[in-house]
Structure formats: C-alpha cells, structure tokens
Amino acid sequence: MNYLMQFGFSDMDIEEIEEQIDDFDYIEYTLKQDKVCDVINYFKSIGITNIKDLLIVKGYLFYEPLEELKSEIKIEMVPYINADVSYLDRVGI
C-alpha cells in the first residue's frame, strides 16, 4: 500500500493502517488502488483531513462508486467528519 505515500502518509501511517484493517479491506485497497486514490483526492478536495481514520474505520467508502460518495457526503458534513468519523454512522453512511 505504498501508493498512499503520494498523499503524505508515512511508512508508520501505512503500517498502522495495514495492522488495523481487516483482510477484505487490505485486498480491496491493494487491488483497487486507482479507485482508492480517486476517493482520497475527492475527500481532500472537499476538506476532509482525517483520511487515515477513514481508511481504518470506514474502509467501504474507498471502494464505493465515487459518484455515490459525492451524492452522500456533502460539504456541510466535513467539519463533523473531521471531528469524528463515527458521524457517518449517525447519518447512515
């Protein structure tokens, strides 16, 4: 998952992610790198800053169709997501 380094993740960040995600997420992140990168780029573009937490806790977001994410996650949600990724549970995402 070294491709995450292009987004500023350190070796230690990547190691932490790999240790905390399940096998399914690891496989998805490995096989669908382009999709994961597209989602990370989208999240960064709308101001989401806790992407590492999202990769660990909300892995499914990174292999959902990007257009669905764009319709589900609105700009006004960003401060709440940045404060606590469990906010997504409360809004059903």
One Martini backbone bead per residue (centre of mass of N, CA, C, O) as a GRO file, in nm:
protein
   93
    1MET     BB    1   0.053   0.066   0.013
    2ASN     BB    2   0.262   0.287  -0.096
    3TYR     BB    3   0.070   0.481  -0.260
    4LEU     BB    4  -0.001   0.664  -0.003
    5MET     BB    5   0.249   0.857  -0.009
    6GLN     BB    6   0.126   1.070  -0.215
    7PHE     BB    7  -0.060   1.171   0.055
    8GLY     BB    8   0.151   1.173   0.318
    9PHE     BB    9   0.213   0.900   0.405
   10SER     BB   10   0.372   0.706   0.614
   11ASP     BB   11   0.507   0.418   0.704
   12MET     BB   12   0.356   0.420   0.978
   13ASP     BB   13   0.075   0.467   0.868
   14ILE     BB   14   0.060   0.216   0.688
   15GLU     BB   15   0.109   0.013   0.911
   16GLU     BB   16  -0.139   0.088   1.078
   17ILE     BB   17  -0.348   0.027   0.869
   18GLU     BB   18  -0.271  -0.272   0.818
   19GLU     BB   19  -0.323  -0.360   1.120
   20GLN     BB   20  -0.644  -0.249   1.137
   21ILE     BB   21  -0.735  -0.398   0.902
   22ASP     BB   22  -0.887  -0.608   0.710
   23ASP     BB   23  -0.855  -0.827   0.457
   24PHE     BB   24  -1.058  -0.703   0.265
   25ASP     BB   25  -0.943  -0.417   0.261
   26TYR     BB   26  -0.662  -0.489   0.170
   27ILE     BB   27  -0.744  -0.603  -0.103
   28GLU     BB   28  -0.893  -0.355  -0.210
   29TYR     BB   29  -0.654  -0.153  -0.180
   30THR     BB   30  -0.471  -0.317  -0.374
   31LEU     BB   31  -0.664  -0.359  -0.635
   32LYS     BB   32  -0.801  -0.042  -0.598
   33GLN     BB   33  -0.611   0.213  -0.623
   34ASP     BB   34  -0.756   0.416  -0.808
   35LYS     BB   35  -1.010   0.442  -0.636
   36VAL     BB   36  -0.877   0.531  -0.375
   37CYS     BB   37  -0.747   0.786  -0.496
   38ASP     BB   38  -1.009   0.924  -0.582
   39VAL     BB   39  -1.129   0.946  -0.297
   40ILE     BB   40  -0.903   1.101  -0.165
   41ASN     BB   41  -0.915   1.342  -0.356
   42TYR     BB   42  -1.201   1.418  -0.283
   43PHE     BB   43  -1.168   1.458   0.019
   44LYS     BB   44  -0.954   1.678  -0.006
   45SER     BB   45  -1.128   1.879  -0.182
   46ILE     BB   46  -1.347   1.908   0.075
   47GLY     BB   47  -1.159   1.886   0.361
   48ILE     BB   48  -1.066   1.617   0.444
   49THR     BB   49  -0.826   1.506   0.711
   50ASN     BB   50  -0.909   1.194   0.826
   51ILE     BB   51  -0.822   0.953   0.629
   52LYS     BB   52  -0.696   0.736   0.803
   53ASP     BB   53  -0.947   0.678   0.971
   54LEU     BB   54  -1.122   0.599   0.731
   55LEU     BB   55  -0.952   0.360   0.634
   56ILE     BB   56  -0.994   0.202   0.903
   57VAL     BB   57  -1.321   0.240   0.965
   58LYS     BB   58  -1.426   0.318   0.638
   59GLY     BB   59  -1.342   0.132   0.387
   60TYR     BB   60  -1.595   0.122   0.191
   61LEU     BB   61  -1.561   0.413   0.073
   62PHE     BB   62  -1.303   0.324  -0.124
   63TYR     BB   63  -1.518   0.119  -0.307
   64GLU     BB   64  -1.710   0.316  -0.391
   65PRO     BB   65  -1.875   0.500  -0.584
   66LEU     BB   66  -1.804   0.825  -0.634
   67GLU     BB   67  -2.087   0.936  -0.700
   68GLU     BB   68  -2.215   0.843  -0.435
   69LEU     BB   69  -2.039   1.003  -0.243
   70LYS     BB   70  -2.112   1.283  -0.358
   71SER     BB   71  -2.421   1.247  -0.270
   72GLU     BB   72  -2.368   1.185   0.047
   73ILE     BB   73  -2.120   1.388   0.078
   74LYS     BB   74  -2.122   1.692   0.222
   75ILE     BB   75  -1.973   1.982   0.298
   76GLU     BB   76  -2.130   2.027   0.576
   77MET     BB   77  -1.995   1.751   0.702
   78VAL     BB   78  -1.686   1.787   0.739
   79PRO     BB   79  -1.650   1.886   1.035
   80TYR     BB   80  -1.774   1.623   1.156
   81ILE     BB   81  -1.579   1.421   1.030
   82ASN     BB   82  -1.316   1.549   1.142
   83ALA     BB   83  -1.401   1.504   1.444
   84ASP     BB   84  -1.586   1.228   1.362
   85VAL     BB   85  -1.636   0.936   1.188
   86SER     BB   86  -1.907   0.846   1.336
   87TYR     BB   87  -2.099   1.039   1.194
   88LEU     BB   88  -2.170   0.848   0.958
   89ASP     BB   89  -2.353   0.666   1.129
   90ARG     BB   90  -2.569   0.888   1.204
   91VAL     BB   91  -2.626   0.931   0.869
   92GLY     BB   92  -2.597   0.645   0.710
   93ILE     BB   93  -2.275   0.586   0.588
   0.00000   0.00000   0.00000
